[in-house]
Amino acid sequence: MAKTLFYERTLDVGGEYVALKLFKASRGYALERRIVEVDDAASVQILLISSLEDLNRFENADPYQSQMASLYSEIRHRLINGGFAD
């Protein structure tokens, strides 16, 4: 699956680094959420986005939702401006 980086931001939340990357793929969009914890342990989640509701559910389940709200908002605007509609 070919993909192009469309958006990338990283936020320091209490010493943990949370990164969101939005990719444009051949069949839509994919969101990658990477967290690097204080002890350098890292985990990655990948969300294939088929509707804005997918993004909303993912954001609402994020334990750092309040700190990450502006980043999720930027992603939502990029999806809408890129022609993505629910």
C-alpha positions as CSV (number, residue, x, y, z in Angstrom):
1,M,0.0,0.0,0.0
2,A,1.6,3.3,-1.1
3,K,1.1,6.1,1.3
4,T,2.0,9.8,1.5
5,L,2.6,11.7,4.7
6,F,-0.2,14.4,4.9
7,Y,0.3,15.6,8.5
8,E,2.7,15.1,11.4
9,R,2.8,16.6,14.9
10,T,4.4,15.5,18.2
11,L,3.4,16.7,21.7
12,D,5.3,16.3,25.0
13,V,2.7,15.2,27.6
14,G,4.3,14.9,31.0
15,G,7.6,13.5,29.6
16,E,5.9,11.1,27.2
17,Y,6.0,12.0,23.5
18,V,2.8,11.4,21.5
19,A,3.0,11.7,17.8
20,L,0.1,11.7,15.3
21,K,0.8,11.1,11.6
22,L,-1.9,11.2,8.9
23,F,-1.2,9.4,5.7
24,K,-3.0,9.6,2.4
25,A,-3.2,6.1,1.0
26,S,-4.6,4.6,-2.2
27,R,-7.9,3.7,-0.5
28,G,-8.3,6.7,1.8
29,Y,-6.5,7.8,5.0
30,A,-4.6,6.1,7.8
31,L,-3.8,7.7,11.2
32,E,-0.7,6.5,13.1
33,R,-0.5,7.3,16.8
34,R,2.9,6.6,18.4
35,I,3.7,7.1,22.1
36,V,7.2,7.0,23.6
37,E,7.0,6.6,27.3
38,V,9.4,8.0,29.9
39,D,11.3,4.7,30.0
40,D,11.6,4.7,26.2
41,A,9.0,2.0,25.7
42,A,7.1,2.7,22.5
43,S,3.8,1.6,21.1
44,V,2.0,2.4,17.8
45,Q,-1.7,2.3,16.8
46,I,-2.9,2.5,13.3
47,L,-6.4,3.6,12.4
48,L,-7.8,3.2,8.9
49,I,-10.3,6.1,8.5
50,S,-13.4,5.4,6.5
51,S,-15.5,8.1,8.2
52,L,-15.1,11.1,10.4
53,E,-16.9,9.0,13.1
54,D,-13.9,6.7,13.1
55,L,-11.6,9.6,14.0
56,N,-14.1,10.8,16.6
57,R,-14.2,7.4,18.4
58,F,-10.4,7.1,18.3
59,E,-10.0,10.6,19.7
60,N,-12.6,10.0,22.5
61,A,-10.7,6.8,23.5
62,D,-7.3,8.6,23.7
63,P,-6.3,9.0,27.4
64,Y,-4.5,12.2,26.4
65,Q,-7.6,13.6,24.6
66,S,-7.7,16.9,26.4
67,Q,-4.0,17.6,25.6
68,M,-4.3,16.3,22.0
69,A,-7.5,18.1,21.1
70,S,-5.9,20.7,18.9
71,L,-4.0,18.1,17.0
72,Y,-7.1,16.0,16.4
73,S,-8.9,19.2,15.3
74,E,-6.1,19.9,12.7
75,I,-6.4,16.4,11.4
76,R,-10.2,16.7,11.1
77,H,-9.8,20.0,9.1
78,R,-7.2,18.4,6.8
79,L,-9.5,15.5,6.1
80,I,-12.5,17.8,5.3
81,N,-10.3,20.1,3.2
82,G,-8.9,17.1,1.4
83,G,-12.3,16.2,0.2
84,F,-13.1,13.7,2.9
85,A,-16.7,13.8,3.9
86,D,-18.7,11.7,6.4
